[in-house]
Amino acid sequence: MRVQMHWWVALIICIHGAAATEQPETVNFDTEGLSREAFPKGFLFGTAASAFQVEGMTHGDGRGPSIWDVFIKTPGIVANNGTADVTVDQYHRYKEDVDLMSKLNFDAYRFSISWTRIFPDGTGKVNWKGVEYYNNLINYLLKRGITPYVNLNHYDFPEALEKKYMGWLSYQSVKDFAYFADFCFKTYGDRVKQWTTFNEPRVVAALGYDNGFFAPGRCSKPYGNCTAGNSGTEPYIATHHLILAHAAAAQIYREEHQQKQKGRIGILLDFVWFIHPLVYGEYPRTMQVIVGNRLPKFSKEEVKMVKGSFDFVGINQYTTYYIYDPHQSKPKVPGYQQDWNAGFAYAKRGVAIGPRVSLGEITLGILAPAE
């Protein structure tokens, strides 16, 4: 099986916007000489975002709540008790955003679809205003010569299904995600040729179920300030279902849509073990030994479905670490990240692995109102 690896080089776009009813500001941007022409032919030059981070309009036009809409209300989660109610208001200002991408000569825009903007309760009734929004966004991207790369889920699981069966901890999540994915393939697949199922399942496991830093905020007491959870088992259960959900969606796409639509389907990863079961149909042997009976198992049919369930892999690269043996003792309470038994460092013998750059130092592609 030939697999393509996509490394995303994404400029940061911060649009300081007024309400949708107001006139947009004039924006200036300085690319410091970087342009599409600086990269070779065939290099994919673009940007990426997620629905919850940029769309806004969380309570309007029929959208239902996701687990992040609930989690973000936890005191201390976001500075100044901020919400995603407006963000950069891409829901109303997508044309301005796409026009800016065009001015920067972007080839592609990777965005995610808000599951609850399509199915407010996760399943059942369709919100056609949400369907229309993504139709409009996709059509305008294509009009401006920008290829849409569509990610089906970026952390924002439906809150209704979280309440109903505890979200990714239930096998039902696999079936419901596959249904949602199939709807998206049918609705947008005539124009979208590049699909991914999930963004960084590692983050869902580590931050959602091991230390509770992300929604749904579950963990064992030693690892975070959570009201419920099990850091030794739940991260593995959740990601097991994420892998199965990915494979189920990929199977539907390949069997029912790919031949006609001529597209591809993949997944977005950052690091660690998640690519292994997708290639070999099983978890890494070292992982099986370390985690033992806390690690779920694939059935024979699931192995067939999971193995080779991608046409390409998107790699999210943020920074670089040294990995070292922390010589830690076995924890009294098991935890997902404790199982790694690995330390992370930015320097070795006092020498940094590379130059440190804070967000405030990055001027490339950052947009701000004109003075």
C-alpha positions as CSV (number, residue, x, y, z in Angstrom):
1,M,0.0,0.0,0.0
2,R,1.4,3.4,-1.0
3,V,0.8,6.0,1.6
4,Q,1.5,9.7,1.4
5,M,2.6,11.8,4.3
6,H,1.4,15.4,4.5
7,W,3.4,17.9,6.5
8,W,1.4,21.0,7.1
9,V,3.1,24.3,7.1
10,A,0.4,26.7,8.3
11,L,0.6,30.4,8.7
12,I,-1.2,31.9,11.7
13,I,-4.2,34.0,10.9
14,C,-5.7,36.1,13.6
15,I,-8.5,38.3,12.5
16,H,-9.5,40.9,14.9
17,G,-13.1,41.2,13.9
18,A,-16.1,43.3,14.9
19,A,-19.6,41.9,15.1
20,A,-21.1,40.6,11.9
21,T,-23.4,43.5,11.7
22,E,-20.5,46.0,11.7
23,Q,-18.2,47.0,8.9
24,P,-15.0,44.9,8.8
25,E,-11.7,46.6,9.6
26,T,-8.9,47.1,7.1
27,V,-6.1,44.6,7.9
28,N,-2.5,44.7,7.1
29,F,-0.2,41.8,7.0
30,D,3.5,41.3,6.5
31,T,4.8,38.0,5.1
32,E,8.4,39.1,5.5
33,G,9.2,37.9,2.0
34,L,7.6,34.4,2.4
35,S,5.4,33.5,-0.5
36,R,4.1,30.5,-2.4
37,E,6.9,31.0,-4.9
38,A,9.4,30.3,-2.1
39,F,8.3,26.6,-2.2
40,P,8.8,24.1,-4.9
41,K,6.0,23.0,-7.3
42,G,3.9,20.3,-5.6
43,F,4.4,21.7,-2.1
44,L,1.1,22.2,-0.4
45,F,1.1,25.8,1.0
46,G,-1.8,26.5,3.2
47,T,-3.4,27.0,6.6
48,A,-5.5,25.1,9.0
49,A,-8.2,25.8,11.7
50,S,-10.8,24.0,13.7
51,A,-14.5,24.7,13.9
52,F,-14.8,25.5,17.6
53,Q,-11.8,27.8,17.5
54,V,-12.8,30.0,14.6
55,E,-16.5,29.8,13.7
56,G,-18.3,31.4,16.6
57,M,-22.1,31.4,16.4
58,T,-22.2,28.6,18.9
59,H,-25.8,29.3,20.0
60,G,-27.3,30.3,16.7
61,D,-28.7,28.9,13.5
62,G,-29.6,25.5,15.0
63,R,-26.2,24.4,16.3
64,G,-26.2,22.1,19.3
65,P,-23.6,22.2,22.1
66,S,-20.4,20.1,22.0
67,I,-18.5,18.9,25.0
68,W,-16.2,22.0,24.6
69,D,-19.2,24.4,25.0
70,V,-19.8,22.8,28.4
71,F,-16.1,22.4,29.4
72,I,-15.1,25.9,28.6
73,K,-17.5,27.2,31.3
74,T,-15.3,25.6,33.9
75,P,-13.7,28.4,36.0
76,G,-10.1,28.8,35.1
77,I,-10.1,26.9,31.9
78,V,-9.9,30.0,29.7
79,A,-8.3,33.3,30.6
80,N,-10.9,36.0,31.6
81,N,-13.6,33.3,31.3
82,G,-13.6,33.6,27.6
83,T,-15.9,31.6,25.4
84,A,-16.1,30.5,21.7
85,D,-19.4,32.4,21.2
86,V,-17.7,34.7,18.6
87,T,-14.0,33.9,18.2
88,V,-13.0,35.3,14.8
89,D,-16.6,34.9,13.6
90,Q,-15.8,32.8,10.5
91,Y,-19.4,31.7,10.4
92,H,-20.3,35.2,9.2
93,R,-17.0,36.3,7.8
94,Y,-15.7,33.3,5.9
95,K,-15.5,35.2,2.6
96,E,-13.1,37.7,4.2
97,D,-11.0,34.9,5.6
98,V,-10.9,33.1,2.2
99,D,-10.1,36.3,0.4
100,L,-7.1,36.8,2.8
101,M,-6.0,33.2,2.1
102,S,-6.1,34.0,-1.6
103,K,-4.0,37.1,-1.2
104,L,-1.4,35.0,0.6
105,N,-1.5,32.6,-2.4
106,F,-2.6,29.6,-0.2
107,D,-3.2,26.4,-2.1
108,A,-5.3,24.8,0.6
109,Y,-7.4,25.4,3.7
110,R,-7.9,22.6,6.2
111,F,-10.9,23.2,8.4
112,S,-13.1,20.9,10.5
113,I,-16.8,20.4,10.4
114,S,-18.7,21.0,13.7
115,W,-20.6,17.7,14.2
116,T,-23.3,19.6,16.2
117,R,-23.8,22.2,13.5
118,I,-24.9,19.4,11.3
119,F,-26.6,17.2,13.9
120,P,-27.4,19.3,16.9
121,D,-28.0,16.2,19.1
122,G,-25.3,14.2,17.4
123,T,-27.8,12.0,15.6
124,G,-31.3,12.4,14.3
125,K,-32.6,15.7,13.0
126,V,-30.4,17.5,10.5
127,N,-29.7,21.3,10.9
128,W,-29.9,22.5,7.3
129,K,-28.6,25.9,8.1
130,G,-25.4,24.3,9.3
131,V,-25.3,22.2,6.1
132,E,-25.7,25.4,4.1
133,Y,-22.8,27.1,5.9
134,Y,-20.3,24.4,4.9
135,N,-21.6,24.3,1.4
136,N,-21.1,28.0,1.1
137,L,-17.6,27.8,2.6
138,I,-16.5,25.0,0.3
139,N,-17.9,26.7,-2.8
140,Y,-16.2,30.0,-2.0
141,L,-12.9,28.2,-1.4
142,L,-13.1,26.6,-4.8
143,K,-14.1,29.8,-6.4
144,R,-11.0,31.4,-5.1
145,G,-8.8,28.5,-6.2
146,I,-8.2,27.1,-2.8
147,T,-8.5,23.3,-2.2
148,P,-10.6,22.3,0.8
149,Y,-9.1,19.7,3.2
150,V,-12.0,18.7,5.5
151,N,-11.5,17.2,8.9
152,L,-14.6,15.6,10.3
153,N,-13.8,16.0,14.0
154,H,-11.5,18.2,16.0
155,Y,-12.2,17.4,19.7
156,D,-15.8,18.7,19.7
157,F,-17.9,15.6,20.4
158,P,-21.6,16.3,20.8
159,E,-22.7,17.0,24.3
160,A,-26.0,15.2,23.9
161,L,-24.2,12.0,23.2
162,E,-21.7,12.6,26.0
163,K,-24.7,12.7,28.4
164,K,-26.4,9.8,26.7
165,Y,-23.6,7.2,26.8
166,M,-20.4,8.9,28.0
167,G,-19.1,9.8,24.5
168,W,-15.9,8.1,23.3
169,L,-16.1,5.7,26.2
170,S,-19.0,3.9,24.5
171,Y,-18.8,1.8,21.4
172,Q,-22.0,3.5,20.2
173,S,-19.8,6.5,19.4
174,V,-18.2,4.5,16.6
175,K,-21.6,3.9,14.9
176,D,-22.7,7.5,15.4
177,F,-19.5,9.0,14.0
178,A,-19.7,6.7,11.0
179,Y,-23.2,7.9,10.3
180,F,-22.2,11.5,10.6
181,A,-19.2,10.9,8.3
182,D,-21.3,9.2,5.7
183,F,-23.7,12.2,5.7
184,C,-20.7,14.5,5.1
185,F,-19.4,12.3,2.3
186,K,-22.8,12.3,0.6
187,T,-23.3,16.0,1.0
188,Y,-19.9,17.5,0.2
189,G,-18.0,14.7,-1.5
190,D,-18.8,16.0,-5.0
191,R,-16.4,18.9,-4.2
192,V,-14.3,17.7,-1.3
193,K,-11.6,15.3,-2.4
194,Q,-9.3,15.4,0.7
195,W,-10.8,14.0,3.9
196,T,-9.5,13.3,7.4
197,T,-11.4,11.8,10.2
198,F,-9.8,13.1,13.4
199,N,-7.2,15.6,14.5
200,E,-4.7,14.3,17.1
201,P,-6.4,11.4,18.9
202,R,-3.4,11.5,21.3
203,V,-4.6,14.8,22.6
204,V,-8.1,13.4,23.3
205,A,-6.5,10.6,25.2
206,A,-3.9,12.5,27.2
207,L,-5.7,15.8,27.8
208,G,-9.3,14.6,27.7
209,Y,-9.1,11.5,29.8
210,D,-5.7,11.3,31.5
211,N,-5.2,14.8,33.1
212,G,-8.5,16.4,32.4
213,F,-7.0,19.6,30.8
214,F,-9.3,19.3,27.8
215,A,-13.0,18.3,27.4
216,P,-14.6,16.1,28.7
217,G,-12.2,16.7,31.6
218,R,-12.0,13.2,33.1
219,C,-9.0,11.8,35.1
220,S,-7.9,10.1,38.2
221,K,-7.3,12.4,41.2
222,P,-3.5,12.3,41.2
223,Y,-3.3,13.6,37.6
224,G,-5.8,16.4,37.6
225,N,-8.6,18.3,39.2
226,C,-11.4,16.1,37.9
227,T,-14.7,15.0,39.4
228,A,-14.7,11.6,37.7
229,G,-12.6,9.4,35.5
230,N,-9.9,6.7,35.4
231,S,-6.5,7.8,33.9
232,G,-5.3,4.2,33.7
233,T,-8.2,2.8,31.5
234,E,-10.3,5.5,30.0
235,P,-7.7,7.0,27.6
236,Y,-7.2,3.6,26.1
237,I,-10.9,3.0,25.8
238,A,-11.6,6.4,24.2
239,T,-8.8,6.1,21.7
240,H,-9.7,2.5,20.9
241,H,-13.1,3.8,19.8
242,L,-11.6,6.7,18.0
243,I,-9.5,4.3,15.9
244,L,-12.5,2.1,15.2
245,A,-14.6,5.2,14.3
246,H,-11.8,6.3,11.9
247,A,-11.7,2.9,10.3
248,A,-15.5,2.6,10.1
249,A,-15.7,6.0,8.3
250,A,-12.8,5.1,6.0
251,Q,-14.5,1.8,5.1
252,I,-17.8,3.6,4.3
253,Y,-15.9,6.1,2.1
254,R,-13.9,3.5,0.2
255,E,-16.8,1.1,-0.3
256,E,-19.6,3.6,-1.1
257,H,-18.1,6.9,-2.3
258,Q,-14.5,6.8,-3.3
259,Q,-14.8,5.3,-6.7
260,K,-17.4,7.9,-7.8
261,Q,-16.0,10.9,-5.9
262,K,-12.3,10.2,-6.6
263,G,-11.2,11.5,-3.3
264,R,-8.9,10.3,-0.5
265,I,-9.3,9.8,3.3
266,G,-6.7,9.9,6.0
267,I,-6.1,11.0,9.6
268,L,-4.2,13.8,11.4
269,L,-1.5,12.7,13.9
270,D,1.2,14.4,15.9
271,F,3.3,11.6,17.5
272,V,3.5,8.4,19.5
273,W,1.8,5.1,18.7
274,F,-1.4,5.8,16.8
275,I,-0.1,5.0,13.4
276,H,0.9,1.5,14.4
277,P,-2.6,-0.1,14.6
278,L,-3.6,1.6,11.4
279,V,-0.7,-0.1,9.6
280,Y,-0.4,-3.4,11.4
281,G,-3.9,-4.0,12.8
282,E,-2.7,-4.3,16.4
283,Y,-1.2,-2.1,19.2
284,P,2.6,-2.0,19.5
285,R,4.0,-5.1,21.4
286,T,5.7,-3.0,24.0
287,M,2.5,-1.2,24.6
288,Q,0.6,-4.5,25.0
289,V,3.2,-5.6,27.6
290,I,3.2,-2.3,29.6
291,V,-0.5,-1.7,29.6
292,G,-1.6,-5.3,29.9
293,N,-5.3,-6.0,30.5
294,R,-6.1,-2.3,30.6
295,L,-5.6,-2.2,26.8
296,P,-8.6,-3.1,24.7
297,K,-8.3,-5.7,22.0
298,F,-9.5,-5.7,18.3
299,S,-11.7,-8.5,17.1
300,K,-10.6,-10.3,13.9
301,E,-13.2,-8.3,11.9
302,E,-12.0,-5.1,13.5
303,V,-8.4,-5.9,12.6
304,K,-9.4,-6.2,8.9
305,M,-11.2,-2.9,9.1
306,V,-8.5,-1.0,10.9
307,K,-5.4,-2.3,9.1
308,G,-4.6,0.0,6.1
309,S,-7.6,2.3,6.7
310,F,-6.0,5.4,5.3
311,D,-4.8,6.8,2.0
312,F,-2.6,9.5,3.6
313,V,-1.4,10.7,7.0
314,G,-1.3,14.3,8.0
315,I,1.5,15.2,10.4
316,N,1.0,18.2,12.7
317,Q,4.5,19.4,13.7
318,Y,4.8,22.0,16.4
319,T,8.1,21.7,18.2
320,T,10.9,19.3,19.0
321,Y,11.9,17.5,22.2
322,Y,14.6,15.3,23.6
323,I,13.2,12.2,25.1
324,Y,14.9,10.7,28.1
325,D,14.4,8.0,30.8
326,P,13.1,9.7,33.9
327,H,13.9,6.7,36.1
328,Q,10.5,6.9,37.7
329,S,9.1,4.3,40.1
330,K,5.9,2.5,39.2
331,P,3.0,4.8,40.1
332,K,0.4,3.8,42.7
333,V,-2.4,4.9,40.4
334,P,-1.9,4.0,36.8
335,G,-2.1,6.7,34.2
336,Y,-1.9,6.9,30.4
337,Q,1.1,9.3,30.2
338,Q,2.7,7.6,33.2
339,D,2.7,4.4,31.1
340,W,5.0,6.2,28.6
341,N,7.8,6.3,31.2
342,A,9.4,9.1,29.2
343,G,10.7,12.5,30.1
344,F,10.6,15.5,27.7
345,A,13.3,18.2,27.5
346,Y,14.1,21.2,25.3
347,A,17.8,21.2,26.2
348,K,20.7,18.7,26.6
349,R,23.6,19.5,28.9
350,G,22.5,23.1,28.9
351,V,22.3,23.4,25.1
352,A,18.8,24.0,23.7
353,I,17.6,21.7,21.0
354,G,16.8,24.8,18.9
355,P,15.9,28.5,19.1
356,R,12.8,29.2,21.2
357,V,10.2,31.4,19.6
358,S,7.2,32.7,21.4
359,L,3.9,33.5,19.7
360,G,4.6,37.2,20.4
361,E,7.8,37.0,18.3
362,I,6.0,35.5,15.2
363,T,5.0,38.3,12.8
364,L,4.6,36.0,9.8
365,G,1.1,36.0,8.6
366,I,-0.5,37.6,11.7
367,L,-3.2,40.1,10.8
368,A,-4.1,43.2,12.8
369,P,-6.3,46.2,12.3
370,A,-4.7,49.1,10.5
371,E,-3.8,52.1,12.7
